[in-house]
Amino acid sequence: MIENSESKNKLIQKHIRLAPNNILFLDEYIVQHDTVSNYSEAVREILNDFELNDNKEKRKLNAIGKDVSIILTMLKDNDEAKYLEAKKQVETEIKKSITKKANDTVPKKKEEKMETKSKSEPDKLDFSFLGIGK
């Protein structure tokens, strides 16, 4: 049963049941953080930190996406042939990787696996045609 009541500062009070391992985690959290003195404060701080970290991660991903778009636009505007060649190479590498993963799920004889491992080398993308430094 969950009871709700609204306090003066617009916080909603809920009574929840926690598993023993959750209690241990919260106890350790309270000991490690001087500003936290009870379970309610610990849960609020943990949830607040999670929300802040989640927003930071979203901002980082958005910034990375923007940088990738800028780089792709620069490459395309600079030399469309190089851009198309790079795009084709990346798509080919992705297809190879997908095919390799699909083939790895099919059971092989032990000898074939050992033979394949000895011949295979780490996958590397060759971007030398872009003229980017080594």
C-alpha positions in Angstrom: 0.0 0.0 0.0 1.4 3.4 -1.0 0.2 6.5 1.0 0.3 9.9 -0.6 0.3 13.3 1.1 1.5 16.6 -0.1 3.8 18.7 2.1 4.1 22.5 2.3 7.1 22.6 -0.1 5.3 20.7 -2.9 7.1 17.4 -2.2 4.9 14.3 -2.4 5.4 11.9 0.5 5.3 8.2 -0.5 5.9 5.2 1.7 7.8 2.6 -0.1 9.2 -0.8 0.7 12.9 -1.5 0.1 14.7 -4.8 -0.3 17.5 -5.5 2.3 20.2 -4.9 -0.3 18.7 -1.5 -1.1 18.8 -0.6 2.5 22.4 -1.6 2.7 23.2 0.6 -0.3 21.4 3.6 1.2 23.1 3.0 4.5 26.5 3.1 2.8 25.5 6.2 0.8 24.4 8.0 4.0 27.8 7.2 5.7 29.8 8.4 2.6 27.9 11.7 2.2 27.9 14.2 5.0 25.0 16.2 3.7 22.6 13.2 3.8 21.3 12.0 7.2 18.3 9.8 6.3 16.8 7.6 3.6 14.6 10.3 2.1 17.5 12.6 1.6 19.6 9.8 0.1 16.9 8.8 -2.4 16.3 12.5 -3.4 20.0 13.1 -3.9 20.5 9.9 -5.9 17.6 10.7 -8.1 18.7 14.3 -8.6 22.3 13.2 -9.5 20.9 10.7 -12.0 18.8 13.4 -13.6 21.8 15.8 -13.8 24.1 13.1 -15.2 21.4 12.0 -17.7 21.1 15.6 -19.0 24.9 15.9 -19.2 25.0 12.7 -21.3 22.3 14.0 -23.6 24.2 17.3 -24.1 27.4 15.4 -24.9 25.7 13.2 -27.4 24.1 16.2 -29.1 27.5 17.9 -29.3 29.1 14.8 -30.8 26.3 14.6 -33.3 26.8 18.2 -34.2 30.5 17.8 -34.6 30.0 14.8 -36.9 27.6 16.7 -39.0 30.0 19.6 -39.3 32.9 17.2 -40.3 30.7 15.5 -42.9 29.6 18.8 -44.3 33.2 20.0 -44.5 34.3 16.8 -46.2 31.4 16.9 -48.6 31.9 20.6 -49.5 35.7 20.2 -49.8 35.7 17.3 -52.1 32.5 15.4 -52.8 34.3 12.5 -54.4 36.3 11.9 -51.2 33.1 12.2 -49.1 31.3 9.6 -51.3 34.3 7.3 -51.2 34.5 7.5 -47.4 30.8 7.0 -47.1 31.0 3.9 -49.3 34.0 2.5 -47.4 32.2 3.0 -44.0 29.1 1.3 -45.3 31.1 -1.6 -46.7 32.9 -2.0 -43.3 29.6 -2.0 -41.5 28.2 -4.6 -43.9 31.3 -6.8 -43.4 31.0 -6.5 -39.6 27.3 -7.4 -39.7 28.0 -10.4 -42.0 30.9 -11.5 -39.7 28.7 -11.3 -36.6 26.0 -13.3 -38.4 28.5 -15.9 -39.5 29.9 -16.2 -36.0 26.5 -17.2 -34.7 26.5 -20.3 -37.0 28.3 -23.2 -35.3 31.6 -24.1 -36.9 33.9 -27.1 -36.5 36.7 -26.5 -34.0 39.3 -26.7 -36.7 37.6 -24.1 -38.9 37.5 -21.7 -36.0 41.2 -22.1 -35.2 42.1 -21.6 -38.9 39.9 -18.5 -39.2 41.4 -17.0 -36.0 45.0 -17.4 -37.2 44.2 -15.7 -40.5 42.2 -12.8 -39.2 43.7 -9.5 -38.4 42.1 -6.6 -36.4 39.7 -4.6 -38.5 41.1 -1.2 -39.4 39.6 1.6 -41.4 41.9 3.2 -44.0 41.3 6.9 -44.1 44.5 7.7 -45.9 42.6 8.8 -49.1 41.1 11.7 -47.1 44.5 13.3 -46.7 44.1 13.3 -42.9 47.4 13.2 -40.9 48.7 9.8 -39.7 
